[in-house]
Amino acid sequence: MVRERFPRVYPAYGRGMKRSPFAPGFWRSPLRGPWLTSVLGVVLLGGITVLFVTGLVSYAAYNPDLSPVNDKTPDKGILGFYLFSWPTDPHWLYRLNQGVHVTLGITLIPVLLAKLWSVVPRLFTLPPARSLAHALERISLLLLVGGALFEFVTGVLNVQLDYIFPGSFYPLHFYGAWVFFAAFLAHVALKTPMALRNLRHMRESREEKDDLVSPDPAEPTVSRRGALWFVGGGSLLLFATSVGQNFDGLRWTALLAPHGPADPGDGPNGFQINKTAAYAGIRPADTTDEAWRLVVTGRTGTVRLSRAELLQLPLHSAALPIACVEGWSTSDQWWRGVRLRDLAALVGYDDSPDVLVESLQQRGAFRRAALRANQVADPRSLLALFVNGEELSPDHGHPARVIVPAAPGVLNTKWVARMTFGDL
């Protein structure tokens, strides 16, 4: 006997709302259900926690307490409770932290989108609030969804150097992270017990009464495990096209994270840069040996040093990478120059104080950057004059640049013009 199938009628909403997203029958995908949502949620639970921690660590690496120079979020108040003096060991610390933060963030995009798709019916449930507790849950859900989209979108735009959003990236991303993670913790506290129960029950028969399961499902075209393979494949593809930015030999594979010239050239200076000398507004006439002088100020006054005079000081070498907030990094390069602590000694410091470094550059952020005393004291911290046995090229900071172990790339100031030692 063939039974004719008629559209279901939902008394609470009426026939007229069947085509409305507020009607239960509007969302007909047979893939939606607590098991799929729980699997995606568990992946995001671990991944987003790592993103949040590495993001806070990345912010601390800028030494924002060196106000007002490095502080891009001056009103952070109590949210800056965790800030600490950024260490110089291991020398690859920031490279690892930021590589994980950016690469993982890009990799999780398909998982996040799949998770949002899996729970979208709950955004349209009526009535909007059945109780005070339910209202609070709905508010936290809106903050969670909005915060996640905001953080991922601004993060991806920052990787691409597309600052189309209003305001500075640093405070927007910083405050957005705290709002999102607060909503994330509230959501986890509410949903983790249910998610664990759902993962134990694999059969669809256990999901019939869940509000994510359509009362009138369409015919399936793929299984839930197939959907997970699809999401996982998308994440793997994004990983494969972004992780290469952390390795010089694989940079050509980083199709989604291009920076600087497509080909930085060969030779000792042939490694990745972010901004060229032309972009930074560096005038070649200001960097000639005749015109350029390094101004060093400290306890005993000011000295002016030409490049030839710097070359008469003791020179030292260190193998250090460059790692930027956008997630790309280079392998270790051999730098040679004058130790920062030796420059501090020239102006009356037996110990190593903080230092303010000012650049010749005319465009972009961090034309002025500050370093802590522990960074100045490290024997590998240099005012570099050479790299890999050759003079710095203009794009790598000729006539002189700072290089400090484990510091974000923007604190390794290029085209240095002035250094002021002392309490900042």
URTA-V529062 format. One record per pair of residues at least 24 apart in sequence whose C-alpha atoms are under 7 Angstrom apart, sorted by sequence separation. I is the first residue (numbers start at 1). J is the second residue. D is the distance in whole Angstrom. If there is no record, write none. Layout:
{{I	J	D} {I	J	D}}
This chain:
{{60	84	7} {314	338	6} {352	376	6} {380	404	7} {381	405	7} {61	86	5} {151	176	6} {313	338	7} {352	377	5} {380	405	7} {60	86	7} {151	177	7} {147	176	6} {375	404	7} {147	179	7} {148	180	6} {147	180	5} {341	376	6} {144	180	5} {340	376	6} {341	377	6} {143	180	6} {144	183	5} {58	98	7} {143	183	6} {144	184	6} {339	379	6} {340	381	6} {339	381	6} {340	382	5} {369	411	6} {54	97	6} {140	183	5} {339	382	4} {340	383	6} {338	382	5} {339	383	6} {366	410	6} {302	347	7} {337	382	6} {338	383	5} {55	101	7} {301	347	6} {337	383	5} {338	384	7} {54	101	6} {140	187	7} {300	347	5} {337	384	4} {299	347	6} {300	348	5} {336	384	5} {337	385	5} {298	347	5} {299	348	5} {335	384	6} {336	385	6} {337	386	7} {51	101	5} {297	347	6} {298	348	7} {299	349	7} {336	386	5} {335	386	6} {336	387	6} {335	387	4} {334	387	6} {335	388	6} {51	105	7} {333	387	7} {334	388	5} {359	413	7} {361	415	7} {333	388	6} {359	414	6} {360	415	6} {359	415	5} {360	416	6} {359	416	4} {360	417	6} {272	330	7} {358	416	6} {359	417	5} {357	416	7} {358	417	6} {359	418	7} {358	418	5} {357	418	6} {358	419	6} {318	380	5} {357	419	5} {356	419	6} {357	420	7} {355	419	7} {356	420	5} {355	420	5} {356	421	6} {355	421	4} {354	421	6} {355	422	6} {353	421	6} {354	422	5} {353	422	5} {354	423	6} {353	423	7} {354	424	7} {40	111	6} {41	115	7} {40	115	6} {344	421	6} {37	115	6} {282	360	7} {282	361	6} {281	361	6} {282	362	7} {37	118	6} {280	361	5} {281	362	5} {246	328	5} {247	329	7} {248	330	6} {280	362	6} {281	363	6} {245	328	5} {246	329	5} {247	330	6} {248	331	6} {280	363	5} {325	408	7} {245	329	7} {246	330	6} {247	331	7} {280	364	7} {324	408	6} {320	405	6} {323	408	6} {324	409	5} {32	118	6} {323	409	5} {324	410	7} {322	409	6} {121	212	7} {119	212	7} {27	121	7} {73	170	7} {160	257	6} {72	170	6} {73	171	5} {159	257	6} {72	171	7} {22	124	5} {21	124	6} {22	125	6} {22	126	7} {287	399	6} {277	394	6} {269	387	7} {277	395	5} {268	387	7} {276	395	5} {111	231	6} {268	388	5} {110	231	6} {268	389	7} {268	390	6} {295	417	6} {296	418	6} {297	419	6} {298	420	6} {269	392	7} {294	417	5} {295	418	5} {296	419	5} {297	420	5} {298	421	5} {110	234	6} {269	393	6} {293	417	7} {294	418	6} {295	419	6} {296	420	6} {297	421	6} {298	422	6} {110	235	6} {108	235	6} {107	235	5} {107	236	7} {107	238	5} {106	238	6} {107	239	5} {103	239	7} {103	242	6} {103	243	6} {99	246	7} {38	195	5} {38	198	7} {38	199	7} {35	198	5} {34	198	6} {35	199	6} {35	202	7} {159	326	5} {158	326	6} {34	207	7} {33	207	7} {34	212	7} {33	212	5} {32	212	6} {33	213	5} {32	213	6} {30	214	7} {29	214	7} {28	214	5} {27	214	6} {30	217	5} {28	216	6} {29	217	6} {30	218	6} {36	224	7} {25	214	6} {28	217	4} {29	218	6} {24	214	7} {25	215	6} {28	218	5} {30	220	6} {25	216	6} {31	224	6} {102	326	7} {102	327	5} {98	325	6} {95	323	5} {99	327	5} {91	320	7} {92	321	7} {94	323	7} {98	327	5} {99	328	7} {95	329	6} {88	375	6} {69	368	7} {70	369	6} {69	369	6} {70	370	6} {69	370	6} {66	370	7} {94	406	5} {93	406	5} {94	407	6} {91	405	5} {92	406	5} {94	408	6} {91	406	4} {90	406	7} {88	405	5} {89	406	7} {88	406	5} {61	407	7} {62	408	7} {61	408	7} {66	424	7}}
